[in-house]
């Protein structure tokens, strides 16, 4: 019976596999169906409730409560919907599909969750989720304005709540899946039984014959034969058994050689004097994939990889004939076709001064070569993108300059930096940043020729080396420009990083070289300068280096050095520009920074503020400005005129995005004793929109202690009302570009009116900047803006002049007529 165990085991295994497959298919389909049903339920319920939201909003705000109740009841008849109700801000039921619930708490009859309801109301966004205790129950919370009060200025919020049960859909899907799995299992079971029968006839029965032969051979009966007929593997095995009996006697004669060879750990191959293989060991078979039967009688050239020429082998054989041995590195090929390196030692065996055999001993050195390659990659390649690193690029650049010197053909170096890459790292994490860098490396590689080089210089900086351009400078410029534009366009396409779509672009600087006229360091410096010119030009562009850029670079270095000592040398000062309204009341002032350098003279903020932000010198400077403004607020507390003024301080994005920004503002207010209510921080749209949630969090924290916020240059960026309405700001500042031409450009006039109405609807104050003409006042007032700032009232002036202006403001404002405004 022991010979029939396999014939029983194989069917059993096949049956188990069939049943297991059926179960796996069932569970996999069940999970997939559940996900599909959940997704469909979310979508259908979301659409249904969106429609109901609109209907209820229209009916309730129009006072048609009965019509609203009818629409809500009809929605409750939707298949799968268990409960539909409308609760107010106190979670009491206003109306529901069951009339008896009205006035009761929504939590008494349903799975209504107070926290989810509060989130929906506070964020103004719907919330859909499956109940944690009943995973088949989908709960939806939809914010809804129930009623407008006090002339529409206030609104009463509520929540449209719905429960949707997917149990029926799940049961139907499971029944269908069970039927499919059962059919599949039955088919597999029948196939398994058929295979089992075939295996029994072709394998188990013949294996029993071979087992009997093996026993007789072990007992020393070498006359036994299998006599299996056929061309299958077992027939070949039977023939091998037959041949084995005939070769046993010969095997005994070679026992000594076999014992030595097969006990070695190294791969061993023995040939005769004519280099025909006569013996190999197990290590040889494991390393090469060839069995001894494959290679006995064959020439070792069957192992040849083709990487070595005839001269290599001729040198090897000359050494063997003359010296009797040879050792070296050889690339050979395994049976599966893979090529591998090995260290080979061949020794000649002599019998009466004649070579009778050759013994080749070798070891696979693939791992050693791999380690050497890894060390090389670490030294010369970037481990993330697998591009050449700075060290390897410098070597290639040196060779390129030498080659250009010989050929007198131009080359080019492109310095590439990704725009706003830090935002991706900060918002999605460095894992997404790494994925993008890998994608960027692949895109650049596809854009250049095989003879060109691209290297990752560090961070999000890449350098491309173009060689063999035209000998004519104009043509070389054109060629380099085409490559740079191709790369720019390719890198500006949308990136899909783990299903997250990200938009980016590069800033590219280009510098040509011809021979060794310019050193490597100077060439990279020029390219870097050109790249920064591309950034200053608005990013996502290409700029070539020009000699004038060098002068700009030197001037920038001089300004940076002077700016580093500006605070210590007391060269910075703050000026104040008055803010007033149509009644000539004193509202406050904007604090503006001025720099009178001992080296460069008086500089406009537009000249040094961008540099301060790039070098992060804006951090200590901004701290000083904010502290100085707060000290002035504290000082004015005893001044009967100035104590009611609000000082507005511009905040740089670099300052605002510092993790300790809120703590710094609080610390300054505490140390100076300034009233937070008199401090207003000016932010820009782009600053806020870089990370809206974080901006709202910081602004809300400071607003809790009384600090005001205004949005500067509103309307000049990519205004998003979705976010603006959520920002805890007090004032919108109309940019002077709209005010300047308000009398001549209808578009600017419409923009001013739009911003004013927007501010009014959101409950914000509004002020116009850059007012320089009396005629502009009437136009601004007519369009809803009644607060002003500009040269018409006061230039930015030092504190002593500003306080003098405050002292005579009442007298000057009283003397102003309705057609004249104080200058």
C-alpha positions in Angstrom: 0.0 0.0 0.0 2.9 2.4 0.5 3.2 2.8 -3.3 -0.4 4.1 -3.5 0.1 6.9 -1.0 1.0 9.4 -3.7 -2.0 8.5 -5.8 -4.2 9.3 -2.8 -2.2 12.4 -1.7 -2.3 14.1 -5.1 -6.1 14.1 -5.5 -6.5 15.2 -1.8 -4.1 18.1 -2.4 -5.9 19.1 -5.6 -9.3 19.0 -3.9 -8.0 21.2 -1.0 -6.5 23.6 -3.5 -9.8 23.7 -5.4 -11.8 24.4 -2.3 -9.3 27.0 -1.1 -9.4 28.8 -4.4 -13.2 28.9 -4.3 -13.2 30.3 -0.8 -10.6 32.9 -1.7 -12.5 33.9 -4.8 -15.7 34.2 -2.7 -14.0 36.3 0.0 -12.2 38.5 -2.5 -15.3 39.1 -4.6 -17.3 39.8 -1.4 -14.8 42.4 -0.3 -14.6 43.9 -3.7 -18.5 44.0 -3.9 -18.6 45.7 -0.5 -16.2 48.4 -1.6 -18.2 48.9 -4.8 -21.5 49.0 -2.9 -20.1 51.4 -0.3 -18.8 53.7 -3.0 -22.0 53.6 -5.0 -24.0 54.3 -1.8 -21.9 57.3 -1.0 -22.3 58.7 -4.5 -26.0 58.0 -4.8 -26.8 59.2 -1.3 -24.6 62.3 -1.8 -26.5 63.2 -5.1 -29.9 62.5 -3.5 -29.1 64.7 -0.5 -27.5 67.4 -2.6 -30.8 67.7 -4.4 -32.8 67.6 -1.2 -30.4 70.3 0.3 -31.2 72.7 -2.5 -35.0 72.0 -2.3 -35.1 72.4 1.5 -33.0 75.5 1.4 -35.4 77.1 -1.2 -38.5 76.0 0.5 -37.5 76.8 4.1 -36.0 80.2 3.3 -39.2 81.0 1.3 -41.3 79.9 4.3 -42.9 76.9 2.5 -42.4 74.4 5.4 -45.1 72.0 4.3 -43.6 71.7 0.8 -40.2 71.1 2.5 -41.6 68.4 4.7 -43.2 66.7 1.6 -39.8 66.8 -0.2 -38.1 65.3 2.8 -40.7 62.5 3.1 -40.4 61.6 -0.5 -36.6 61.3 -0.1 -37.1 58.9 2.8 -38.9 56.6 0.3 -35.6 56.1 -1.7 -34.6 52.4 -1.5 -32.2 51.8 1.4 -33.0 55.1 3.2 -34.1 54.4 6.8 -34.2 57.8 8.2 -34.3 61.4 6.9 -34.5 64.3 9.4 -33.6 68.0 9.7 -32.1 69.1 13.0 -31.3 72.6 14.2 -28.1 73.8 15.8 -29.3 72.4 19.1 -29.8 69.0 17.5 -33.5 69.1 17.9 -35.6 67.7 15.1 -37.2 70.4 12.9 -38.8 67.9 10.6 -38.4 64.3 9.7 -39.9 61.4 7.7 -41.7 60.5 11.0 -43.9 63.3 12.3 -43.9 62.2 15.9 -40.2 63.0 16.2 -40.5 66.7 15.7 -39.0 68.8 18.6 -37.2 65.8 20.2 -33.4 65.4 20.1 -32.1 63.7 17.0 -30.0 61.3 19.1 -33.0 59.7 20.8 -34.3 57.9 17.7 -31.2 57.5 15.4 -27.5 57.0 15.3 -27.1 60.8 15.1 -23.7 61.9 16.3 -23.3 65.4 17.9 -19.6 65.7 17.0 -20.2 64.9 13.3 -23.1 67.4 13.3 -20.9 70.1 14.8 -18.2 69.5 12.2 -20.7 69.8 9.4 -22.1 73.1 10.7 -18.7 74.6 11.6 -16.9 73.7 8.4 -19.9 74.1 6.1 -19.1 70.8 4.4 -21.1 67.6 4.2 -19.9 64.5 6.1 -20.5 60.9 5.0 -19.3 57.9 7.0 -20.4 54.4 8.0 -21.4 53.8 11.6 -18.6 52.3 13.6 -20.9 49.8 15.3 -23.1 49.0 12.4 -20.8 49.0 9.3 -23.8 48.5 7.0 -25.3 51.8 8.0 -24.2 54.9 6.1 -24.7 58.2 7.9 -24.8 61.6 6.2 -24.6 65.1 7.7 -25.3 67.9 5.3 -25.2 71.6 6.5 -28.3 73.6 5.6 -29.4 77.1 6.2 -32.8 76.7 7.8 -33.8 80.3 8.0 -32.4 83.9 7.5 -33.0 86.3 10.3 -32.7 90.0 10.8 -33.0 91.0 7.2 -30.7 88.2 6.0 -27.7 89.4 7.9 -27.8 86.4 10.2 -28.7 82.9 9.4 -29.9 79.9 11.4 -28.0 76.7 10.6 -29.2 73.2 10.7 -28.1 69.7 9.6 -29.9 67.4 7.2 -29.3 63.9 8.5 -29.8 60.7 6.7 -29.3 57.0 7.4 -28.8 54.6 4.5 -28.7 50.8 5.0 -26.7 48.7 2.4 -27.5 45.3 4.0 -29.9 44.3 1.2 -27.4 45.2 -1.6 -24.7 43.3 0.3 -26.9 40.2 0.6 -27.8 40.2 -3.1 -24.1 40.6 -4.1 -23.1 37.8 -1.7 -25.6 35.4 -3.1 -24.4 36.0 -6.7 -20.7 35.7 -5.6 -21.5 32.4 -3.7 -23.1 31.0 -6.9 -20.0 31.9 -9.0 -17.6 30.5 -6.4 -19.5 27.3 -6.2 -19.5 26.8 -9.9 -15.8 27.6 -10.1 -15.1 25.2 -7.2 -17.1 22.4 -8.9 -15.2 22.9 -12.2 -11.9 22.8 -10.3 -12.9 19.7 -8.4 -13.8 17.8 -11.5 -10.5 18.9 -13.2 -8.6 17.8 -10.1 -10.1 14.4 -10.1 -9.3 14.0 -13.8 -5.7 15.1 -13.2 -5.4 12.7 -10.3 -6.4 9.7 -12.5 -3.9 10.7 -15.2 -1.1 11.1 -12.6 -1.9 7.7 -11.1 -1.7 6.0 -14.5 1.4 7.8 -15.8 3.4 8.5 -12.7 2.4 6.5 -9.6 2.4 3.1 -11.4 5.6 3.7 -13.2 7.3 5.1 -10.1 6.6 1.8 -8.4 8.5 0.1 -11.2 11.5 2.4 -10.8 11.4 2.0 -7.0 11.7 -1.8 -7.4 14.6 -1.4 -9.8 16.4 1.0 -7.4 16.1 -1.6 -4.6 17.6 -4.3 -6.8 20.4 -2.0 -7.9 21.2 -1.2 -4.3 21.4 -4.9 -3.6 24.0 -5.3 -6.3 21.9 -6.7 -9.2 23.2 -4.7 -12.1 21.3 -6.9 -14.7 18.0 -5.5 -13.9 16.4 -3.2 -16.5 13.3 -1.0 -16.4 12.4 -1.3 -20.1 10.1 1.6 -19.9 8.9 2.6 -23.3 7.9 6.1 -24.4 9.4 9.7 -24.8 8.2 11.1 -21.4 10.4 12.0 -18.5 9.9 8.8 -16.6 10.8 6.8 -19.6 14.0 8.8 -19.9 14.5 8.2 -16.2 14.1 4.5 -16.8 16.7 4.6 -19.6 19.0 6.5 -17.2 18.6 3.7 -14.6 19.5 1.2 -17.3 22.6 3.2 -18.2 23.5 3.6 -14.6 23.9 -0.2 -14.1 26.3 -0.4 -16.9 28.4 2.5 -15.7 28.7 1.5 -12.0 31.8 -0.6 -12.6 33.5 2.2 -14.5 32.5 4.6 -11.7 34.4 2.5 -9.2 37.6 3.0 -11.1 37.2 6.7 -11.0 36.3 6.7 -7.3 39.5 8.4 -6.1 39.1 11.3 -8.5 35.4 11.7 -7.7 36.0 11.6 -3.9 38.5 14.4 -4.1 36.5 16.5 -6.6 33.1 16.2 -5.0 34.4 17.0 -1.5 35.6 20.4 -2.6 33.5 23.6 -1.9 34.9 25.3 -5.0 33.5 24.4 -8.4 35.8 21.9 -10.1 36.1 20.7 -13.7 38.5 18.0 -14.9 39.3 17.7 -18.6 41.6 15.3 -20.5 44.6 16.5 -22.4 42.5 17.5 -25.3 40.4 19.8 -23.1 37.3 17.6 -23.2 35.4 17.6 -19.9 35.6 14.2 -18.0 34.4 15.2 -14.6 32.6 18.0 -12.6 31.5 18.3 -9.0 28.2 19.3 -7.4 29.5 22.9 -6.9 30.1 23.1 -10.6 26.5 22.1 -11.3 25.1 24.5 -8.7 27.2 27.4 -10.1 26.7 26.8 -13.8 23.3 25.1 -13.9 24.8 22.4 -16.1 24.6 18.8 -14.9 27.5 16.5 -15.4 25.6 14.7 -18.2 25.3 18.0 -20.0 29.0 18.7 -20.1 30.9 15.3 -20.0 32.7 15.0 -23.3 32.1 18.6 -24.2 34.7 21.4 -24.5 34.7 24.1 -21.8 33.9 26.7 -24.5 30.2 25.9 -24.0 30.6 28.1 -20.9 32.0 31.0 -22.9 30.1 34.3 -22.5 31.5 35.8 -25.7 33.0 38.7 -23.7 36.6 37.6 -24.3 38.3 37.6 -27.7 40.6 35.0 -29.2 43.6 36.8 -28.0 42.5 36.4 -24.4 42.2 32.6 -24.7 45.5 32.3 -26.7 47.3 34.0 -23.8 45.7 31.6 -21.3 46.7 28.5 -23.3 50.3 29.8 -23.8 50.6 30.1 -20.0 49.2 26.6 -19.4 51.6 25.0 -21.9 54.7 27.0 -20.8 54.1 27.3 -17.1 51.5 24.6 -16.3 49.1 27.0 -14.7 47.0 30.1 -15.2 44.8 32.3 -13.0 42.6 35.3 -13.7 39.1 36.8 -13.9 36.8 35.3 -16.5 33.2 36.1 -17.5 31.3 32.9 -18.3 27.7 31.9 -19.1 25.4 29.7 -17.1 23.0 27.2 -18.7 20.1 29.7 -18.3 22.1 32.2 -20.4 23.0 34.6 -17.5 26.6 35.9 -17.5 28.6 36.0 -14.3 32.2 36.7 -13.3 34.4 34.1 -11.7 38.0 33.7 -10.5 39.5 30.8 -12.3 42.6 28.8 -11.6 43.7 26.1 -14.1 46.5 23.6 -13.3 48.0 21.0 -15.7 48.3 17.4 -14.4 51.4 15.7 -15.7 52.0 11.9 -16.3 55.6 11.1 -17.4 56.2 14.7 -18.4 53.1 14.7 -20.6 49.9 16.6 -19.7 47.2 14.1 -19.0 44.5 16.3 -17.5 43.6 19.9 -16.7 42.0 20.7 -13.4 40.0 24.0 -13.3 38.9 25.4 -10.0 36.8 28.5 -9.8 34.5 30.5 -7.6 31.6 32.8 -8.5 32.6 36.4 -7.6 29.3 38.0 -8.5 28.7 39.2 -5.0 32.2 40.7 -4.8 31.7 42.5 -8.1 28.3 43.7 -6.9 29.8 45.1 -3.7 32.5 46.9 -5.8 29.8 48.3 -8.0 27.8 49.5 -5.0 30.9 51.2 -3.6 31.4 52.9 -7.0 27.8 54.0 -7.1 28.0 55.4 -3.7 31.1 57.4 -4.7 29.8 58.6 -8.1 26.0 58.2 -8.3 23.1 59.6 -6.4 21.4 56.7 -4.5 17.9 58.1 -5.0 17.8 58.9 -8.7 20.8 56.8 -9.8 22.1 59.8 -11.7 25.7 60.9 -11.5 26.4 63.0 -8.5 28.4 66.2 -8.2 31.8 64.4 -8.1 31.2 62.4 -11.3 29.8 65.4 -13.1 32.9 67.5 -12.2 35.0 64.8 -13.8 32.9 64.7 -16.9 32.8 68.5 -17.1 36.6 68.6 -17.0 36.8 66.1 -19.9 34.1 68.1 -21.8 36.2 71.3 -21.5 39.3 69.5 -22.8 37.4 68.0 -25.7 35.8 71.4 -26.5 39.3 72.9 -26.5 40.4 70.4 -29.1 37.3 70.4 -31.3 36.6 74.2 -30.9 32.9 73.2 -30.6 30.7 74.8 -28.0 29.2 73.0 -25.1 26.6 74.1 -22.6 25.8 73.6 -18.9 22.1 73.8 -17.8 21.4 74.4 -14.1 17.9 73.4 -13.1 16.0 74.1 -9.9 12.4 72.9 -9.2 10.0 75.7 -8.4 8.3 75.6 -5.0 9.6 72.1 -4.4 9.7 72.7 -0.6 5.9 73.1 -0.6 5.5 69.5 -1.7 7.9 68.2 1.0 6.2 70.3 3.7 2.6 69.3 2.7 2.9 65.7 1.6 6.1 64.6 3.2 9.6 63.7 1.9 8.4 60.4 0.5 6.4 62.3 -2.1 9.3 64.6 -2.7 11.6 61.6 -3.4 9.0 60.2 -5.8 9.0 63.4 -7.7 12.8 63.7 -7.8 12.9 60.2 -9.3 10.3 61.1 -11.9 12.2 64.4 -12.7 15.4 62.4 -13.3 13.6 60.1 -15.7 12.0 62.9 -17.6 15.3 64.8 -18.0 17.1 61.6 -19.2 14.4 61.1 -21.9 15.0 64.7 -23.1 18.7 64.5 -23.8 21.0 62.6 -26.1 23.0 59.6 -25.0 26.2 61.5 -25.3 24.9 64.2 -22.8 25.0 63.9 -19.1 22.6 64.8 -16.3 23.5 64.9 -12.6 21.7 65.6 -9.4 23.6 68.3 -7.7 21.7 68.1 -4.4 18.2 68.7 -3.1 16.0 69.6 -6.1 18.9 70.9 -8.3 20.0 69.1 -11.4 22.8 69.9 -13.9 22.8 68.9 -17.6 26.0 68.8 -19.6 25.5 69.2 -23.4 28.6 68.4 -25.5 29.4 68.7 -29.2 27.2 71.7 -30.0 27.9 73.8 -33.1 31.1 75.7 -33.7 29.0 78.8 -34.3 27.9 80.5 -31.2 24.5 81.5 -32.5 23.7 78.0 -33.6 25.0 76.6 -30.3 22.7 79.0 -28.4 19.8 77.8 -30.5 20.6 74.1 -29.9 21.0 74.6 -26.1 17.8 76.7 -26.0 15.8 73.9 -27.8 17.0 71.3 -25.3 16.3 73.6 -22.3 12.8 74.4 -23.6 12.1 70.7 -24.2 13.2 69.9 -20.6 11.1 72.8 -19.2 8.0 71.7 -21.1 8.5 68.1 -20.0 9.0 68.9 -16.4 5.9 71.2 -16.4 3.6 68.4 -17.1 1.4 67.0 -14.2 3.1 64.6 -11.9 1.1 61.6 -10.5 2.7 60.6 -7.2 0.8 57.6 -5.6 -2.5 58.8 -7.1 -1.7 62.4 -6.0 -1.6 64.9 -8.8 1.1 67.6 -8.4 1.8 70.6 -10.6 5.4 71.9 -10.8 7.8 73.7 -13.1 11.6 74.3 -13.4 13.7 77.4 -13.6 16.7 76.8 -15.9 19.9 78.7 -16.2 22.1 78.1 -19.3 25.8 79.0 -19.8 27.8 78.2 -23.0 31.5 77.2 -22.9 34.2 77.0 -25.5 37.3 75.2 -24.4 38.9 76.1 -21.1 38.5 79.8 -21.4 36.4 79.7 -18.2 37.1 77.3 -15.3 34.7 74.8 -14.0 33.8 76.7 -10.8 33.3 80.0 -12.7 31.1 78.1 -15.3 28.9 76.6 -12.7 28.7 80.0 -10.9 27.5 81.7 -14.1 24.9 79.0 -14.7 23.7 79.3 -11.2 23.3 83.1 -11.7 21.3 82.5 -14.9 19.1 80.1 -13.0 18.3 82.7 -10.3 17.6 85.2 -13.1 15.0 82.7 -14.4 13.4 82.6 -11.0 13.3 86.3 -10.7 11.7 86.4 -14.1 8.7 84.6 -12.7 9.9 81.0 -12.7 9.1 78.3 -15.2 11.4 79.9 -17.7 14.9 79.6 -19.3 17.6 82.3 -19.0 21.1 82.4 -20.6 24.0 83.9 -18.7 25.2 87.3 -19.8 28.1 89.3 -18.6 25.7 91.9 -17.2 24.5 89.2 -14.8 27.9 89.1 -13.3 27.7 92.8 -12.3 24.2 92.1 -10.9 25.6 89.2 -8.9 28.4 91.3 -7.5 26.0 94.1 -6.6 23.8 91.6 -4.9 26.7 90.3 -2.9 27.6 93.8 -1.9 24.0 94.6 -0.9 23.7 91.3 1.1 26.9 92.0 3.0 25.7 95.5 3.9 22.2 94.2 4.8 23.8 91.8 7.3 25.2 94.7 9.3 22.2 97.1 8.8 20.5 96.3 12.1 23.8 96.5 14.1 24.7 99.8 12.5 21.3 101.3 13.2 20.7 101.9 9.5 17.1 100.7 9.5 14.2 102.9 10.4 10.4 102.7 10.2 8.1 105.3 8.6 4.4 105.7 9.0 1.7 106.3 6.3 -1.6 107.7 7.5 -4.9 105.9 7.0 -8.2 107.9 7.1 -11.8 107.8 5.9 -14.4 109.9 4.2 -15.0 111.8 7.4 -11.2 112.6 7.7 -11.1 110.5 10.9 -7.7 109.1 12.0 -7.8 105.3 11.7 -4.2 104.3 11.9 -1.1 104.0 9.9 0.9 101.4 7.9 4.4 100.8 9.2 6.9 100.8 6.3 10.6 99.9 6.5 13.4 102.1 5.2 17.1 101.5 4.9 19.7 104.2 4.7 22.9 102.3 4.0 26.3 103.8 4.9 27.7 101.9 1.8 24.8 102.1 -0.7 22.9 105.1 0.4 19.0 105.2 0.6 17.4 102.1 -0.8 13.8 101.4 -1.7 12.1 98.4 0.0 11.6 96.8 -3.4 15.4 96.7 -3.8 16.4 95.0 -0.5 13.2 93.2 0.8 13.4 90.4 -1.8 17.1 89.9 -1.0 16.3 89.8 2.7 13.7 87.1 2.1 16.0 85.0 0.0 18.8 85.2 2.6 16.3 84.9 5.5 17.7 88.1 6.9 14.0 89.2 6.9 13.6 87.1 10.2 15.7 89.4 12.5 14.6 92.5 10.5 10.9 91.6 10.6 11.2 90.9 14.3 12.8 94.3 14.9 10.0 96.0 12.8 7.2 94.3 14.7 8.9 95.0 18.1 9.4 98.7 17.1 5.7 99.0 16.1 4.5 97.5 19.4 6.7 99.8 21.4 5.2 102.7 19.5 1.7 101.4 20.3 2.6 101.2 24.0 4.1 104.8 23.9 0.9 106.2 22.3 -1.3 104.9 25.1 -0.8 108.2 26.9 -1.4 110.3 23.8 -5.1 111.5 23.6 -4.9 111.5 19.7 -2.7 108.5 18.9 -3.9 106.1 21.5 -6.9 105.0 19.3 -4.7 104.4 16.2 -4.1 100.9 14.7 -0.6 100.2 13.4 -0.5 97.9 10.4 2.7 95.8 9.9 3.6 93.8 6.8 4.5 90.2 7.5 6.8 88.3 5.1 6.0 84.8 4.0 9.3 83.7 5.4 8.3 85.1 8.8 4.8 83.7 8.8 5.8 80.2 7.9 8.3 79.9 10.8 7.0 77.4 13.3 7.4 79.8 16.2 5.8 82.8 14.5 2.8 82.9 16.8 5.0 82.5 19.8 7.2 85.4 18.6 4.2 87.8 18.2 2.9 86.9 21.6 6.3 87.3 23.2 6.7 90.8 21.6 3.3 91.9 22.8 4.0 90.7 26.3 7.5 92.2 26.5 6.4 95.6 25.1 3.0 95.7 26.9 1.3 96.8 23.7 -2.5 96.4 23.3 -3.0 93.6 20.7 -6.2 95.3 19.5 -4.0 98.1 18.1 -1.8 95.8 16.1 -2.8 94.7 12.6 -0.7 92.2 10.6 -0.8 92.5 6.8 -0.7 89.2 4.8 -0.7 88.6 1.1 -3.0 86.1 -0.8 -0.2 84.0 -2.0 1.3 83.7 1.5 -2.0 82.4 2.9 -2.8 80.1 0.0 0.5 78.2 0.3 -1.0 76.3 3.2 -4.5 77.5 4.0 -5.2 75.2 7.0 -2.0 76.2 8.8 -2.5 79.8 8.0 -6.0 79.8 9.5 -4.8 78.0 12.6 -2.1 80.7 13.2 -4.3 83.6 12.4 -7.1 82.3 14.7 -4.7 81.8 17.6 -3.5 85.4 17.3 -7.0 86.8 16.7 -8.2 85.3 20.0 -5.9 87.7 21.8 -7.1 90.7 19.8 -4.6 91.0 16.9 -6.2 92.1 13.7 -5.4 90.9 10.2 -5.7 92.5 6.8 -5.1 91.0 3.3 -2.8 93.2 1.3 -2.9 93.5 -2.5 -6.2 91.7 -2.7 -7.3 90.9 -6.2 -3.8 90.8 -7.8 -3.2 87.1 -7.1 -5.2 84.0 -7.6 -8.1 84.9 -5.3 -10.0 81.8 -4.0 -13.3 82.7 -2.4 -13.5 79.2 -1.0 -10.6 80.0 1.2 -11.1 83.8 1.7 -14.4 83.3 3.4 -12.8 81.0 6.0 -9.9 83.3 6.8 -10.2 85.2 10.1 -9.3 88.6 8.6 -10.6 92.0 9.4 -9.8 94.0 6.3 -9.3 93.8 2.6 -6.8 96.2 1.1 -7.6 97.2 -2.5 -4.3 97.3 -4.4 -3.1 100.7 -5.8 -3.0 99.2 -9.3 -6.8 99.3 -9.3 -7.0 102.7 -7.6 -4.5 104.4 -10.0 -6.8 104.2 -13.1 -10.2 104.1 -11.4 -11.2 107.3 -13.2 -10.1 106.1 -16.7 -10.4 102.4 -16.7 -13.9 100.9 -16.3 -12.4 97.5 -15.5 -10.5 98.9 -12.5 -13.7 100.7 -11.3 -15.7 97.4 -11.5 -12.9 95.6 -9.7 -13.0 98.2 -6.8 -16.7 97.8 -6.5 -16.6 94.0 -6.6 -14.0 93.9 -3.8 -15.9 96.4 -1.7 -19.2 94.4 -2.1 -17.3 91.2 -1.4 -15.8 92.6 1.8 -19.2 93.9 2.9 -20.9 90.5 2.3 -18.2 88.7 4.3 -18.2 91.3 7.1 -14.7 92.7 6.3 -13.6 96.3 6.3 -12.0 97.6 3.1 -9.4 100.3 2.5 -7.9 101.6 -0.8 -4.1 102.0 -1.2 -2.3 104.5 -3.4 -4.9 107.3 -3.4 -3.1 110.3 -5.0 -5.9 112.5 -6.5 -8.8 114.1 -4.9 -11.1 113.0 -7.7 -10.4 109.4 -6.8 -12.1 109.8 -3.4 -15.6 110.4 -4.8 -15.3 107.4 -7.2 -14.1 105.1 -4.4 -16.9 106.2 -2.0 -19.4 105.7 -4.8 -18.2 102.1 -5.1 -18.4 101.3 -1.4 -14.9 102.1 -0.2 -14.8 104.7 2.5 -11.2 104.3 3.9 -8.1 105.5 2.2 -4.3 105.5 2.3 -1.9 107.2 -0.1 0.2 110.2 -1.0 -2.9 112.4 -1.1 -3.0 112.3 2.7 0.6 111.6 3.6 3.8 110.1 2.3 5.5 107.5 4.5 7.3 109.8 7.0 9.5 109.3 10.2 7.9 109.2 13.6 8.5 112.8 14.6 6.9 114.1 11.4 4.1 111.7 11.7 3.3 112.9 15.3 3.4 116.5 14.1 0.9 115.5 11.3 -1.4 114.0 14.0 -1.1 117.2 16.1 -2.5 119.4 13.3 -4.8 116.8 11.7 -8.0 118.1 13.3 -7.3 121.6 12.2 -6.5 120.6 8.7 -9.4 118.2 8.4 -11.9 120.9 9.5 -10.5 123.3 6.9 -11.0 120.7 4.1 -14.2 120.9 2.1 -16.2 118.2 0.5 -14.4 118.8 -2.8 -10.9 119.0 -1.2 -9.0 116.5 0.9 -6.2 117.2 3.2 -2.8 116.7 1.6 
